[in-house]
Amino acid sequence: MTPTLSTLQKRLIVAVTLSASFLSVLTQFLLLTAFPKIMEEFSINSTEVQWLTTSFMLTIAILIPITAYFIDTFKTRTLMMSALILYIIGTIVGLFAPTFPVLIIGRIIQGMGSGIMIPLMQTVLFLLYPREKRGFAMGLAGLVINVAPAIGPPISGLIVNHFEWRALFYLTLPIAGIILLMIFLFMHNVTEQRETEIDILSIILSTVGFGGMLYGFNMMEESGLGDVVTLASLIIGALAISFFVLRQLRLTKPILEVRVLALPIFSLVTFITIIGFSLLIATETILPMYVQNAQQYSAYFGGLIVMPGALTLAVMSLFAGRLFDNHGGRNIAIIGFIMLIFSTLGFHFILDLDTPFLVTMVLFMIAMGGVALINMPIMTTGINALPDELIPHGTSVINTARQFGGSLGLTFIISFITKAEATSGSAGLNPVDYLAGVKTAFFVAFIFAAVGLVSSLFVRRDKGERSEG
């Protein structure tokens, strides 16, 4: 699809695309170490502050189905520049947010830009690299993107220690400006524009469906299933998602080609991807708050705790990509889930108020090594099962499921910490109660990992070639 591009041009396109995706992932994790200060300033609990992550992920989940339409309609350069401009607007809104709801709005606008950038990056890499080198390409993406969670929390922890949390938005603004300039100068069109159309009703159904389900699920953990608003949100959300899927099956040009889920290996891989992403987000969210709220360390240590593990995730992602090209995704994912089972059980039984910092750090490194062996290889297994013309829709489907399912998984796991917080009552946050919630949350994470391991056993033993079935 890109025969006129030189090797240098392709490398510049890959560099620009990965830079934009790096910024998106950096933004997702940058505020984690600032959560305690944000909770204090706006007088909110762990579940409420978690909406800074959940709203970001939910917006991505809502936008991703439309991204396939965007990719078919607009040139790569135009689309990526638009995504960065949206991101910059959201960053400015977050910077000057006077209230928590306004801060959430800023995160939602940032998520709109990221919801376009992430699947676009994957589509570009799959189109630039031949099938036999896609494992390496996705490993390279994993290496670059996963550096963001490694450097984000320590840097943000250091900044939050010396400045207010709003300074984190000042950090990303110039980075976004530089990347926007790089896109203007070096990006070429690598996607093929096709005649397509947007279905407004599908967008409304997906927004109401995904938003209603996640909101209802979140509220269920606080007010119970008997609450009228919670129950209505869940029912309306489920109905909207059902109608959305039915409409996509009837449209001649759906905005999200859900038929790719009819391929058994693709649907299985999508489920496994949801589990892996839930464990990644939950673990990286819980540990900084555990270090600060249970062990009473500063925000700097809250960021430092995740740096070695996130670096492990980055390096192992490249290694996992090379392993995939030689061995396929199944066996790699099995090893990854075994590592996650070991680490989540370790967190559950070992974490205490005085657990040595190094022990927690090593357990997190093992967990992130496991995630690296799961996420990119298993996703590439699913995408490789599709013909090239369905790759944009396949990346959209699997990313939508990953973001939405990951949001639900994260909300569910974090809810056990919130329940433990509630036992402290009006006396304030009790480290012992918080620790109890953390240990319970990690036991739930262990169950997730066990389900992922069993599911991985059913993935075909191949090297990611296109499925014939």
N, C-alpha and C positions, 0 to 999 in steps of 0.2 A: 504493500500500500504506500510505501515511502521510497520508491526506487531512485528518486532524484536527490535524496539527501546524502551528503557526505558523512564519513565516519565522525568528523568533528562536529557537524551539525547534530547528529544523533546523540552524541555525548552531551552536548550543551542542552538539548531537549530533556534528556534524562536528568541532568543536574538541576535544571530549573524546576522540573516536575517534582523531583524528590525534595527540593528545598521548600516548595509550597506545602507539600504533605508533612514535612518535618515541622513547619510552623503550626500546622493544624493540630498535630499530636502534642506538641509542646504546650499549646494553649489548653488542651484537655486536662493536662496534669499540673499546670503551673500554679493553680490556686490551692492545691491540696494542702500545702503546709500553712496556708493562710486561713484555713477553715476555722481553727479555734478563735482567731482574732475577729473574723467575720461574724462568727456565732456570738461573740461578746458584744460587738458593736451594734448588731441588729437584734440581739436578744432572741436567738433562734436555737433549735436543737439539732442533733446530728442528722436526722431525717430531712429537716428543712434545708439545712446548708447543703445537703447532698444534691438538692435540685440544681445547684450550680454545675454539677457534672451531668446529672440526669437530663436537664433541659437541653444541654449541649448535645448529648448523645441522641435524645429524642428528635431534635431538629434535624440531625444528620439522617436519622432513620426515615423521617418524613420526606426529606429532600432527595434521597438516593433514588427512589423509584422514578422521579422525574428526570434524573440525570441522564438516563439512557436516551430520553427524548432530546435533552439539551445537546448531547454528544452527536446525535444524528442530525440535528438542525443547525448548530452553530460551529464555527471553526474553532479549533483547539485554542488558539491564541486569544480570541475574543472571550471564550468561555472562562479561561483561566484568569484573565484580567478582571472579568466581572466578579469572579469568586473572591479575588483578593480585595477588591474595592468593598464588597459586602463585609469582609472580615475587618477591614480598617474601620468602617462605620460602627460595627459592633464593639470594637475595642474602645473607640472614643466614648460611646454610650456608657460602657462599663467603667471607664476612668472617672467620669463625672457623676456616677449614679448616686443620688441622695438617699435612696431607700433600697431595701432588698429586692422588691419587685422590679425596679428599674434595672438593677444589676442583672437580674434574671433575663430581662429583655435584651440587654447587651450580649449576654451569653447566647441567647437564641439567634441573634443576628450573626454573631461569630460562627455559630453552628451552621447557618445557611451557607456561608462561604466554604466551610470545611466539608459540608455535605456534597458539594460539587467537586472539590479538589481531590478527595480520597479515591472515589471510584474512577475519576478521570485519570489519575495517576496510574492505577492498575490497568486500565484499558490501554493507555499509551505504552506501558511496558510490555504488555502482552502482544501488541501490534508491532513494536520495534524489534522484539526478540523472537527468533524461531522457536518452535515447540520444544526442541531438545535443549534449549538454553533458558527456558522460562523459570526453572527452579533457581538457577543462578540469579536471574533478574529479580525474582521475588525475594530471594535472600539478600540481594543488594538493597532492595527497598526496606526489608526488615532491619538491616544494619543501620541505615541512615535514619529511618523513622524512630527506631527504638533507642537511639541516642537521646532523643528528646526527653523521655521519662527519666533518663539517667542524669542529665544535666539540669533539667527543669526544677525538680524539688530542692536540690541543694542550693542552687542559685537563688530560687525564690525564698528559701528558708533564711539565707544570709540577708537578702533584701528586707524581708519582713522583720528580721531582728533589729534592723537599724532604721527602717522607714515604715510608713504605713502600707497596708496591703495594696493600695491603689498604685503604688510605684511599679507593681508587676505589669500593669497595662502600659506604662511608659517604656518598659523593656521591649515589648513586642511591636510597638508602633514603627520604630525605625527599621526593624527586621522586615516587616511587611512591606514598607516602602521600597527597600532594596530589591526584594523579590519581585515586586510589581515592575520595577525598572528592568530587571533581568528578563521577565516574560515579554515585555515590549520589544526588547532588543533581539532575543535569541529564539523565541518560540516559533515553531512552524506548525502548519496543520498536518496532523498525522492520522486523523480520523476521517472516514468517508461520510460526506453529507448525503442523506437520503430524504426522499419525500416522506414526511411524517406529519402527524398532527397531535395536538395536546387535547386531552379529554378533561375538562374542568371538573366534571362530576367525580372522576376517578381521584383527582387531587383532593377534593373535599372529603371523599370517603376515606382515603388513606390518612388524612390529617385528623379527622374525627376518630377514626378507628385506633390508630396508634396512640394518639394523645389521650383519648378516653380510657383505653386499657391501662396505660401506664399511670395516669392520674388516679384511677380507681384502685389499682393495685397498691400504689403508695399510700392512699388514704385508708385502705383496708387494714394496714399494719398499725395505724394510729387509732381509728375509730371503730374498727370491726366491720364485718360483712353486713351487719344489720343496719348500718347507717344508710339512710335513703340516698344521699348524694353519691356515696361510694358504690352502692349497688347499681344505681342508674348509670354511673360512668362505665362500670364494667359491662353492663348489658348493651348499652349504646355502642361502646367501643367494639365489642365482639360482633355485634350485628353489622357495624360499618365495615369491619375487616372482611366479614363474610361476603357482603355485597360488593366490596372492592374486588375480591378475588373472582367472584362470578362475572363481574363486568369485564375484567381483563380477559377472561376466557371467551367472551362473546365479541369483543372488539376485534376488528381485522388488524388494527395497529395499536395494540395495548401499550400503555406507558410503562408497564412492568410485565415482561413476558414470564408469567408464573408457570407456564408449561414446562420450563426447564426443570421444575421440581418433580415432574413425572419421571425423570431419569433417576432411578433408585440411588446410584452412587452420589449424585449431586445433592439430593435431599438429605441423605445420611451425612455427607460432609458438611452441609449447612447446619445441621443439628449439632455436630461436634464443634463446629466453629463458634456457635453460640455459647457452649459450655466453656470452651477455652477462653473466650473473650470475657465472659462473666468473671472467671477466676482471676484473670489478669487485672481487670479494673477494680474488683473488690479488694484484692490483696494490696494493690498499690494505694488504695484509698484508706484502708484500715490501719496499716502500719504507722504512717505519720501521725494519725490521731491517737493511736495506742501509745506511741513514744511521748507525745505531749500531754495527753489527758490522763493516762494511767501511770506512766513513769515520771511525769512532771518535768521532762526535758524541754529545752527551748525549741522554737520553730526551726532553728538551724539544724538541730539534730533530727527533727522530724523530716527534713529534706535529705539529710545525709544518710539516713537509714536505707533509703531506696536506691541510692546511687550505684553501689556495686552490683546490685541485682539487675538494675536497668541496663548497666553496661554489659552484664552477662547476657541479657536478652538481646542486645544489639549484636554482639559478636557471635553468639550462638545462632542468630537468625541467618547470618551469612553462611555459617557452617552447615546449618540445616538445609539451606538451599542447595548446596553442593551434594549433600547426602541424598536429597530428593532426586536429583538428576541421575543418580546411580542406583538408588534402592526404592524409590517411590515413597508415598506418604504413610502407608499403613504402619509399618514397623517403627518408623520414627515417632509417630503419634503415640503408639503404645508405650514406648520408653518415656515420652514426655508426660503422659498421665501417671505413670508409676512414680516419677519424680514429684509430681504435684500431690499425689496421695501421701508420700513420705513427708513432704514439707508441711502440708495442711495439718496432718496429725501431729507433727512436731510443734507447730504453733499452738495447737489445742492443749497439748500436755506440758509443754515447756514454758510458755510465756507466763511471766509473773511480774509483780511490781519491781523486783530487783533482778530480773533476767539480764545477764551481761549483754551489752550492746552488740558485741561481736557474734554471739550466738544467733540473735534475731537476724542479723545481717546475712549470716551464712545460710540460714534457712530460706531467706528471701532469694538469695542467689540460686539456690536449688530450684525453688519454685519458678523463677524466671527462665532458668535453663529449660525446664519442662515446657513452659509456655512457648518458647522459641521453637521447640521440636514439634509443636502442634499447629500453631496458627498459620504461618505461611505455607508449609508443606501440605497441610490438609486442604487449605483453600485452593492451592494450585492443582491438587488432585481433582477437585470438583470442576474447576474452570477448564482444565485440559480435556475433560470428558465432553465438552461442547464444541460444535463447529465454530469457526472464526466469526461468522456473522451473528452469532448469539453471545459472543463474549461480553459486549457492553451490557446486555440484559442479565447475563449470568453474574457479572461483578455487581450489578445493581441489586439483584435478588439476594445474593449472599451477604452483601454489606448491609442491606436493609434488615435482614434477619439477624445479623450479628449485632447491629446497634440496638435494635428494638429488644431482642432477646437478652442482650447484655445488660440493657437498662433494667429490665425486669429482674434479672438475676442479681444485679448489684443492689437494687432496692430491697429485694427479699433478704439478702445476706446482711445488709446494713441494719435492717429493721430489728434484728436481735440485739444490736448494740443500743438502739433507741429504747427498746423495752427495758433493758438493764438500767439505762440512764433514768428512766421514769421512777425507779425504785428509790432514787435519792430524794425525790420530792422537792420541796422548796428549800432544802438545806444546801442546794448547789451540787455541782458535779462531784461525785464520790469516786476516787480512783479505783477502789475495790469493786464497786458496782460496774464501772466502765470495763475493768479487766474481765469480769464475768461475762459481759456481753461480747467482748472480743473473742474469748475462748469458745463461746457458743457459736459465734459467726464462723469461726474457722472449722468447727466440726461440720457445720452445714456445707462449707466449701469442700471438705473432704468427701461428703456424699456426692457433690457435683463431680468431683474428680473421678470417683469410682464409676459413676454412670458414664462419664466420658471414656474411661478405659474399656468398659464392656462394649460400648458403641463402636470403638475403634477396631475391635476384633472382627467386625463385619465388613470393614472396608476391603475392597478387592486387592489382591496381591499383584500390583502392577507398578510400572514406573511412571504413571500419570499419563499414558497415552490416551488418545480419544477412545471413549467407550464405543463398542460396536452395538451394544444393547440399548 
